[in-house]
Structures are given as C-alpha cells and as structure tokens.
Amino acid sequence: MDGEVPGPHSGPMESFENLVRTEFAPKTTFLNTAGTGLLPARTLVAMRDAAASAAAGLPSDMFADVEASRSAYARLMGVPATRVATGASVATFSGLVASSLPAGAEVLTAEADFSSLVNPLHLRDDLKVRGVPLERIAESVGPDTALVAVSSVQSADGRIADLAAVREAARTHGARTLIDVSQSNGWLPSAADDFDFVVAVAYKWVLCPRGVAFLVVPEDLGESAGLTPLFAGWASGERPWDSCYGRVEELAHSARRFDESPALFSYTGARHSLALIEELGVEAVHAHDTALADRFRAGLASLGHEPVPAPGSAIVSVPGLGHRQEELSRAGVQVSDRAGNLRAAFHVYNTAADVDRLLDVLAG
C-alpha cells in the first residue's frame, strides 16, 4: 500500500533472513559452528548431483569447481585468485610454511593455539618455538623472531587476536606472519593482504564440506620466504594433464603450485557454500552473529555466569559449564565442551529463539 511504513524486517535484513531460511532447516538448536558448519541446501544438491553423475559414468568437470572455489575464496579474502592455493588441511599448509624456515629460527605462537597450526612448527626440532599469552603476542615479537603464527580467533574460547598490532610488530622486526582464519573467515571481515601467509579450513564458518582448505601466499608466491612446493603433484603443474608422468617440468605460475590434489566432491560443494557467503555479505553476517553472541552474554550475566572475555566475537566460552554439554545435547541444543568450558558459536542459521533456548536449558 502506498505510504506504508516498512516493517522492521524489510529490505536487506528481510532478504538475508529469506535466503537463510531457503538454505537451512536444522532439526536441532545448532550452536556449534566453531566445530563444524551446516551445509547449505544448494551445496548438498550439488554434491548429490555430482555423485550421481559419477556413478552413472558421466562425471562432471569438478576441476572447474576447484577453480570457482579458489576464485570465490580469493574475493572473500580480498586478494587475486593467483595467490590462493587449495588443499585439505591447515596442518599440511602450516607444515609447508614450517619447511621454509632456516634452522634455529624463532617462531612465536599463542599459548594453547589450535594444534593443526602450531604442531607442524613444533615437529621441526631445529626451530625455537616460543608460546606466549595471546594478549602479549605482539609485544613479544623481537629482532630474533622469524615467524609469528597465530589464529585470528581462538578455537577454545573465541578470543580475537589483535592482528593489527601483530602486523605492525612483525613489520618492525622483519618477521613473517602465518595467520589461521579458520574461526573467523565468513563472519569477521579481514584483509589477507596484510599478512604473508593466511590459512584456513573451510568446513566451519564458510559452510563448506570437509576436505577444503585454502592458503593465501604473497605476490611473489613465497619465493623471498623460501617457500618450496614440497607436496606438488601433477595437479600443481602449469598444464596438469601434461604433468601426469615423471617429474613435473613446469610448476604452475600461481599459488596453484602449492595445491594438494583436490578432494573433488568437496570442492563441488564448496563453490556453492562460498557463493552463499558472498550473497549474504560478510558485514551482514558479522552483525547477525555478534548480535546473537551479545544476547547470550547478557543472558549469562542474568544467570550469574561470566564468559571468557572476548568482546566482538561470535564464539562465547563459559568456564565451568563444559560438563553440561551432554545434557544440552539430550535437550536438542548442540554446543561444545572445550577444556571444561561450554562453547557456543552463533552463525547465520541461528536466531534469538536459539539463544533463549540455550539459556532456558542452562537455567533449568
């Protein structure tokens, strides 16, 4: 009707909610995206169709899906697709970066950061790996530091690293940076161009199937950092189908030289999940997710509980309540128990009713 005042959910917010409702219909109160994200409907359809085609002897071109996924992820990270390598795990890419360091190099990490990021560094027994509290990581960078490796958001409790301070400290002392954005990409805007190496698995906040991971490398493809494509196979050749036998004579002239041979069905789904995140918009996702997390924090205060301080995070971790995870699961509320803390993670498919349901069970 002419002159009608738009309702509170009109415009962009209405489009956001409608798109989410089209793609997700969880049968539980699912608050565990920090563990694994839900697959969008479009992703599930694409993977089913690809599997059916393969079973019928009519496989689709899933390598095109890898390239579409690479390009979509590059857009999310604000870098050219030529700087993005594809793989399956953070650990492999962290190990690749670790292999580039000279013997005796100092590596600075955050205490109790996620193992897939830091363990490959520790396994090089000729490196000096030093862990410090997350809040002190920037001030702890010194002239002997060769690499700073840290997660943008801590898996265990949702604390957000001060990456701007890390970047400046690393530049001041000539250290390189390896940032794991597994727990932030998709909801926390970031600029991969500010760091040397940025790594992530994609089965959490960008809602891809397992078996999808990305590594962003510098414009020079890590040459000045001594990065060597140790795991390069035929798919890493400039012309893959001409690189199937014997030595790969010409590696890709892009970050594809660092690709693992791809888990094709996973990447067939990934291109659709990444497209959804692009359609929703990271800024809109950030506003949605953090508003729900703040609602939960306020509710916790009314129940007399104090979460780990992590302002602005979509992950809320509550000390001493981890033991209630099984009880919550029986009540249809999916959260995690991490080091004795109850960890709840809020994402696009969650609503205020989900937050209130969690609070109601905790109050019971």
Buried (B, 14 or more C-beta within 10 A) or exposed (E): EEEEEEEEEEEEBEBBBEBBEEBBEEEEBBBBBBBBBBBBBBBBEBBEEBEEBBEEEEEBEBBEBBBBBBBBBBBBBEBBBBBBBBBBBBBBBBBBBBBBBEEEBBBBBBEBBBEBBBBBBBEBEEBBBBBBEBEEBBEBBEEEBBBBBBBBBBBBBBBBBBBEEBBBBBEEBEBBBBBBBBBBBBBBEBEBBBBBBBBBBBBBBBBBBBBBBBBBBBEEBBEEBEBBBEBBBBBBBBEBEEBEEEEBEEBBEBBBBBBBBBBBBBBBBBBBBBBBBBEBBBEBBBBBBBEBBBBBBEBBEEEEBEBBEBEEBBBBBBBEBBEBBEEBBEBEBBBBBBEEBBBBBBBBBBBEEBBBBBBEBBEE
